[in-house]
Amino acid sequence: MDIKKNYSEYLREKFPPKVKFVERMEALIGRDDAKKFFEICYTPTPNSIRCNTLKISVEDLKGRLKSYGWKVRQPFAEFPEVMIVDSKLGPGELGNLKEHLLGYYYVQEISSMLPIFVLKPVSGDFVLDLCASPGSKTTQAAAMMENSGTIIANEISMGRVAILNFNLERCGVMNAIVTRKEGVALCEKFLKKSKFRFDKILVDAPCSGEGTLRKSPKTFEMWNLNMIKKMAGVQKRLASAALKLLKVGGTMIYSTCTLAPEEDEGIVDYLVKNFDVVVEHPTSVPLVVGLPGSTSDGAKIELPLKFRCGVTVFGDMIFDESVRNCLRLYPQDNNTDGFFVAKLRKVGDGEIGGRK
């Protein structure tokens, strides 16, 4: 009896995709590719973890995990802290291990690690993580910064603040200040009370979650166009407010775990047309040539992941050509979740009025 196959069939019957969702994905990536997308959405993602180098070395953690008989591999030479556990694990085993409770590793899907890899925070940076809970990216940034510099980790929900604080403490993060405020209001307060500006900002915005179907099949039921439009409004306000706090020459990452262009390229297009920013190609994770929608800029490939560039046309929406520099990660290309990442560099403090 193939338990995995039967469970996938169960999920497919219980959470079928809505017709409009299927039509949109076919318009976005083609019918054949959309079929592959929906097929993989009913399968689990591999068990991926990130070694917390604030507490343990990569080799020491790897040795500990192997002592339990786990098969562990490191898919990225440049980021050895990223590990995939290929062993068959029992329910909750990955999260209940002593090493996890001690904060030696963080259970994190590979696509979720991309925003911080692209942001590249370093020791001494002042970083704003506007939508920080549960803390996966905050703890990742702190590790890359070696607990030096300062991270403002913001979250609006008290319950999620508690989770964020727990993970920061568990992982030994010492350079983060946790704030609880609605994101736009926090940015406006900074602007009103101080002339301080951040070196780097992450806006990992709340979204419709189309990229998380593999771990949250209920998203199939929740999916609707009204939610996408509502989330796009929230994202636009958050990203716009955050940009005003970025230093000239600084970097802001706008990311989501959805694939809806309204929430992805649509937001970046708005920022390009209303602020003095440029969309940079994230050369640390360049596009793989040969995929539909891919492009090559001659950059060195440092991560063996397959990315597609941002879309410039979807339905009646036409976006600025520079959004092609954004990254789209599809689950069927890499056996990951779906994700979107845009790297924005601020070139001036002015706002460009009237350009929609």
NORGIGI-V828568 format. One record per residue. N is the residue number from 1. RES is the residue in three letters. PHI is phi in whole degrees, -180 to 180 (NA if undefined). PSI is psi in whole degrees, -180 to 180 (NA if undefined). NEAR is the number of other ideal C-beta (glycine too) atoms within 10 Angstrom. Layout:
n = {N/N}
res = {RES/RES}
phi = {PHI/PHI}
psi = {PSI/PSI}
near = {NEAR/NEAR}
This chain:
n = {1/2/3/4/5/6/7/8/9/10/11/12/13/14/15/16/17/18/19/20/21/22/23/24/25/26/27/28/29/30/31/32/33/34/35/36/37/38/39/40/41/42/43/44/45/46/47/48/49/50/51/52/53/54/55/56/57/58/59/60/61/62/63/64/65/66/67/68/69/70/71/72/73/74/75/76/77/78/79/80/81/82/83/84/85/86/87/88/89/90/91/92/93/94/95/96/97/98/99/100/101/102/103/104/105/106/107/108/109/110/111/112/113/114/115/116/117/118/119/120/121/122/123/124/125/126/127/128/129/130/131/132/133/134/135/136/137/138/139/140/141/142/143/144/145/146/147/148/149/150/151/152/153/154/155/156/157/158/159/160/161/162/163/164/165/166/167/168/169/170/171/172/173/174/175/176/177/178/179/180/181/182/183/184/185/186/187/188/189/190/191/192/193/194/195/196/197/198/199/200/201/202/203/204/205/206/207/208/209/210/211/212/213/214/215/216/217/218/219/220/221/222/223/224/225/226/227/228/229/230/231/232/233/234/235/236/237/238/239/240/241/242/243/244/245/246/247/248/249/250/251/252/253/254/255/256/257/258/259/260/261/262/263/264/265/266/267/268/269/270/271/272/273/274/275/276/277/278/279/280/281/282/283/284/285/286/287/288/289/290/291/292/293/294/295/296/297/298/299/300/301/302/303/304/305/306/307/308/309/310/311/312/313/314/315/316/317/318/319/320/321/322/323/324/325/326/327/328/329/330/331/332/333/334/335/336/337/338/339/340/341/342/343/344/345/346/347/348/349/350/351/352/353/354/355/356}
res = {MET/ASP/ILE/LYS/LYS/ASN/TYR/SER/GLU/TYR/LEU/ARG/GLU/LYS/PHE/PRO/PRO/LYS/VAL/LYS/PHE/VAL/GLU/ARG/MET/GLU/ALA/LEU/ILE/GLY/ARG/ASP/ASP/ALA/LYS/LYS/PHE/PHE/GLU/ILE/CYS/TYR/THR/PRO/THR/PRO/ASN/SER/ILE/ARG/CYS/ASN/THR/LEU/LYS/ILE/SER/VAL/GLU/ASP/LEU/LYS/GLY/ARG/LEU/LYS/SER/TYR/GLY/TRP/LYS/VAL/ARG/GLN/PRO/PHE/ALA/GLU/PHE/PRO/GLU/VAL/MET/ILE/VAL/ASP/SER/LYS/LEU/GLY/PRO/GLY/GLU/LEU/GLY/ASN/LEU/LYS/GLU/HIS/LEU/LEU/GLY/TYR/TYR/TYR/VAL/GLN/GLU/ILE/SER/SER/MET/LEU/PRO/ILE/PHE/VAL/LEU/LYS/PRO/VAL/SER/GLY/ASP/PHE/VAL/LEU/ASP/LEU/CYS/ALA/SER/PRO/GLY/SER/LYS/THR/THR/GLN/ALA/ALA/ALA/MET/MET/GLU/ASN/SER/GLY/THR/ILE/ILE/ALA/ASN/GLU/ILE/SER/MET/GLY/ARG/VAL/ALA/ILE/LEU/ASN/PHE/ASN/LEU/GLU/ARG/CYS/GLY/VAL/MET/ASN/ALA/ILE/VAL/THR/ARG/LYS/GLU/GLY/VAL/ALA/LEU/CYS/GLU/LYS/PHE/LEU/LYS/LYS/SER/LYS/PHE/ARG/PHE/ASP/LYS/ILE/LEU/VAL/ASP/ALA/PRO/CYS/SER/GLY/GLU/GLY/THR/LEU/ARG/LYS/SER/PRO/LYS/THR/PHE/GLU/MET/TRP/ASN/LEU/ASN/MET/ILE/LYS/LYS/MET/ALA/GLY/VAL/GLN/LYS/ARG/LEU/ALA/SER/ALA/ALA/LEU/LYS/LEU/LEU/LYS/VAL/GLY/GLY/THR/MET/ILE/TYR/SER/THR/CYS/THR/LEU/ALA/PRO/GLU/GLU/ASP/GLU/GLY/ILE/VAL/ASP/TYR/LEU/VAL/LYS/ASN/PHE/ASP/VAL/VAL/VAL/GLU/HIS/PRO/THR/SER/VAL/PRO/LEU/VAL/VAL/GLY/LEU/PRO/GLY/SER/THR/SER/ASP/GLY/ALA/LYS/ILE/GLU/LEU/PRO/LEU/LYS/PHE/ARG/CYS/GLY/VAL/THR/VAL/PHE/GLY/ASP/MET/ILE/PHE/ASP/GLU/SER/VAL/ARG/ASN/CYS/LEU/ARG/LEU/TYR/PRO/GLN/ASP/ASN/ASN/THR/ASP/GLY/PHE/PHE/VAL/ALA/LYS/LEU/ARG/LYS/VAL/GLY/ASP/GLY/GLU/ILE/GLY/GLY/ARG/LYS}
phi = {NA/-90/-64/-62/-64/-65/-68/-63/-66/-62/-63/-64/-75/-79/-128/-72/-70/-71/-56/-65/-64/-61/-62/-67/-66/-66/-69/-80/-130/96/-64/-65/-69/-64/-62/-65/-60/-70/-64/-74/-65/-100/-122/-75/-80/-62/-80/-111/-136/-124/-64/-89/-72/-73/-120/-155/-79/-60/-66/-66/-65/-59/-63/-63/-67/-68/-67/-88/87/-78/-94/-122/-131/-116/-74/-119/-61/-76/-126/-65/-70/-83/-132/-119/-95/-87/-68/-78/-110/-78/-57/77/-64/-65/-88/-96/-64/-53/-64/-73/-64/-82/83/-75/-148/-118/-77/-149/-69/-57/-62/-69/-81/-60/-55/-75/-61/-78/-66/54/-68/-129/-53/94/-68/-106/-122/-112/-109/-72/-128/-87/-67/-86/113/-60/-80/-65/-67/-65/-63/-61/-66/-67/-87/57/61/-111/84/-140/-118/-92/-106/-107/-154/-88/-86/-62/-62/-75/-63/-62/-65/-60/-61/-61/-70/-64/-68/-60/-92/72/-77/-116/-113/-113/-113/-92/-121/-122/-163/-59/-56/-64/-64/-62/-63/-65/-68/-58/-64/-76/-95/-151/-98/-66/-131/-89/-71/-145/-135/-115/-116/-92/-76/-60/-152/-77/75/-61/-83/-106/-61/-67/-105/-139/-62/-64/-61/-57/-71/-78/-61/-164/-66/-64/-65/-61/-65/-65/-64/-61/-66/-63/-63/-62/-68/-64/-65/-65/-65/-66/-59/-68/-96/-89/-63/-64/93/-80/-117/-122/-101/-109/-140/-144/-106/-127/-117/-72/-57/-60/-94/-114/-61/-61/-73/-63/-58/-63/-66/-63/-85/-124/-136/-85/-133/-127/-93/-94/-79/-72/-64/-75/-136/-71/-71/-88/-69/111/-83/-56/83/-89/-145/-126/-119/80/-75/-69/-84/-117/-125/-79/-117/-101/-114/-120/-79/-66/-88/-104/-138/-150/61/-95/-95/-124/-107/-57/-59/-67/-69/-62/-75/-73/-109/-116/-113/-103/-60/-73/-83/-135/60/-129/-79/-88/-156/-134/-137/-125/-109/-114/-114/-85/-108/-166/-89/-79/-102/-102/-77/82/-102/-102}
psi = {124/98/-42/-44/-44/-38/-38/-40/-38/-46/-40/-37/-37/-33/68/146/144/149/-44/-36/-45/-44/-40/-43/-36/-38/-30/-44/2/156/-46/-43/-36/-37/-44/-38/-50/-31/-46/-22/-16/16/151/155/157/158/102/142/163/121/131/96/-3/-21/-24/152/159/-45/-40/-42/-44/-42/-42/-45/-38/-28/-19/2/10/143/116/134/155/102/-20/116/-38/-22/74/-16/-16/124/147/128/110/-10/152/118/152/167/127/-1/-38/-37/-18/-5/145/-42/-30/-44/-29/-5/19/-23/160/129/112/130/143/-41/-31/-20/-19/-44/-42/-35/-37/-38/-36/58/144/169/132/-11/152/116/139/122/99/-32/77/-34/144/-3/6/-47/-31/-47/-35/-44/-43/-39/-43/-29/-4/38/22/155/-163/136/124/112/110/145/141/-33/130/-40/-41/-27/-40/-42/-43/-47/-41/-46/-36/-42/-44/-36/3/30/125/-6/22/139/122/130/150/103/152/137/-48/-42/-38/-46/-43/-35/-42/-46/-38/-38/-16/156/8/139/149/148/-41/144/139/124/88/87/148/144/-178/-12/26/-24/-6/17/-28/-32/-8/73/-18/-17/-28/-42/-38/-20/131/156/-33/-39/-41/-45/-40/-46/-37/-37/-44/-46/-40/-43/-42/-49/-40/-44/-40/-40/-32/-18/1/137/151/129/-10/169/134/132/126/123/154/164/37/167/4/120/-31/-33/-9/-91/-32/-38/-44/-42/-43/-42/-42/-38/-10/-6/160/73/160/150/114/150/125/88/-15/-21/68/165/145/123/141/-15/151/129/7/163/163/132/14/6/150/136/120/-14/127/55/153/117/156/151/168/151/144/-16/132/115/-127/10/132/123/161/141/-26/-17/-10/-21/-8/160/133/126/117/140/-34/-15/-30/2/48/-172/171/148/159/134/130/135/117/133/131/122/-8/162/-6/153/144/98/148/-1/107/NA}
near = {4/8/7/9/10/10/13/17/12/12/18/16/9/12/17/13/19/13/8/11/20/16/12/22/22/16/13/19/21/14/10/10/18/20/15/15/24/19/13/20/26/20/14/12/17/14/18/21/25/24/25/25/18/19/17/19/13/17/10/13/22/18/12/17/21/12/8/14/7/19/11/18/11/14/16/17/9/11/19/15/20/20/24/16/20/12/14/9/15/7/7/8/15/17/11/11/19/9/18/17/10/14/19/24/25/24/14/18/22/26/24/22/22/25/27/26/21/20/27/15/24/15/11/12/21/17/27/26/31/26/20/28/23/17/28/22/26/29/28/25/28/29/22/20/22/13/14/13/19/15/28/20/29/25/27/17/11/8/9/16/18/13/14/26/17/13/20/23/12/18/25/17/25/11/21/25/9/19/19/14/14/14/24/16/12/22/23/15/12/20/14/7/8/9/6/10/18/21/19/24/27/28/25/23/26/16/24/24/23/25/28/22/26/20/13/14/16/11/20/20/11/10/21/13/14/7/15/19/13/12/21/22/12/16/24/18/16/23/24/18/20/27/23/15/22/22/15/12/10/19/23/25/23/26/27/26/25/26/26/27/27/20/27/31/28/19/30/25/24/19/21/22/14/17/23/14/20/13/23/15/18/25/14/17/22/21/24/17/11/8/16/11/17/16/15/11/12/6/13/7/13/15/21/11/20/17/24/21/19/25/20/16/10/17/10/5/13/10/23/17/12/20/22/20/20/27/24/25/23/26/24/18/20/20/13/24/24/25/28/29/24/29/25/27/14/21/12/11/13/9/12/12/7/6/11/7}
